Amino acid sequence: MTHHPAGREPELLTITEAADLLRAPVATLRYWRHLGTAPRSFRLGRRVLYRTDDLHAWIAEQHAQALDRR
């Protein structure tokens, strides 16, 4: 992941940066988008972008679902 000043993540992440944050391959993130199970994203021109808050919320949802399945 690219280094950002003061350890802060940028508010908008590219698909590559989002994949780094999720520790998943970019191809997996694209597949999850295809299935409709990926974190919320949007297109800005030709780029797919992710809000940092949406990624963290999606991670929390996945964690909660995993705990519910126990």
C-alpha positions as CSV (number, residue, x, y, z in Angstrom):
1,M,0.0,0.0,0.0
2,T,1.3,3.5,-0.7
3,H,2.5,5.5,2.2
4,H,0.4,8.5,3.3
5,P,1.4,11.4,5.5
6,A,0.7,11.1,9.3
7,G,-0.5,7.5,8.8
8,R,-3.9,8.6,7.5
9,E,-5.7,6.8,4.6
10,P,-7.1,8.9,1.9
11,E,-10.9,9.2,1.9
12,L,-11.2,7.7,-1.7
13,L,-9.2,4.6,-2.6
14,T,-8.7,3.0,-6.0
15,I,-9.5,-0.6,-6.5
16,T,-5.8,-1.5,-6.0
17,E,-5.6,0.4,-2.8
18,A,-8.9,-1.1,-1.6
19,A,-7.6,-4.6,-2.4
20,D,-4.4,-3.8,-0.4
21,L,-6.5,-2.7,2.6
22,L,-8.6,-5.8,2.4
23,R,-5.6,-8.0,1.7
24,A,-7.3,-9.5,-1.3
25,P,-6.3,-9.7,-4.9
26,V,-7.8,-7.0,-7.2
27,A,-9.4,-9.8,-9.3
28,T,-11.2,-11.0,-6.2
29,L,-12.6,-7.5,-5.5
30,R,-13.7,-7.3,-9.1
31,Y,-15.4,-10.7,-8.8
32,W,-17.2,-9.6,-5.6
33,R,-18.4,-6.5,-7.4
34,H,-19.8,-8.8,-10.2
35,L,-21.6,-10.9,-7.6
36,G,-22.8,-7.8,-5.7
37,T,-21.1,-8.8,-2.5
38,A,-18.2,-6.3,-2.5
39,P,-18.0,-3.2,-0.4
40,R,-19.9,-0.2,-1.7
41,S,-18.1,1.5,-4.6
42,F,-18.8,4.0,-7.4
43,R,-17.4,5.0,-10.7
44,L,-15.8,8.4,-11.3
45,G,-15.2,8.5,-15.0
46,R,-13.6,5.2,-15.8
47,R,-12.2,4.6,-12.3
48,V,-13.9,2.5,-9.6
49,L,-13.4,4.2,-6.2
50,Y,-14.1,3.1,-2.6
51,R,-14.7,5.4,0.4
52,T,-12.6,4.4,3.3
53,D,-15.6,4.5,5.6
54,D,-17.5,2.1,3.4
55,L,-14.6,-0.4,3.4
56,H,-14.4,-0.3,7.2
57,A,-18.2,-0.7,7.5
58,W,-18.1,-3.7,5.1
59,I,-15.3,-5.3,7.1
60,A,-17.4,-4.9,10.3
61,E,-20.4,-6.4,8.5
62,Q,-18.4,-9.4,7.4
63,H,-17.1,-9.9,10.9
64,A,-20.6,-9.6,12.4
65,Q,-21.9,-12.2,9.9
66,A,-19.0,-14.6,10.7
67,L,-19.8,-14.3,14.4
68,D,-23.5,-15.0,13.7
69,R,-22.7,-18.2,11.9
70,R,-20.9,-19.6,15.0
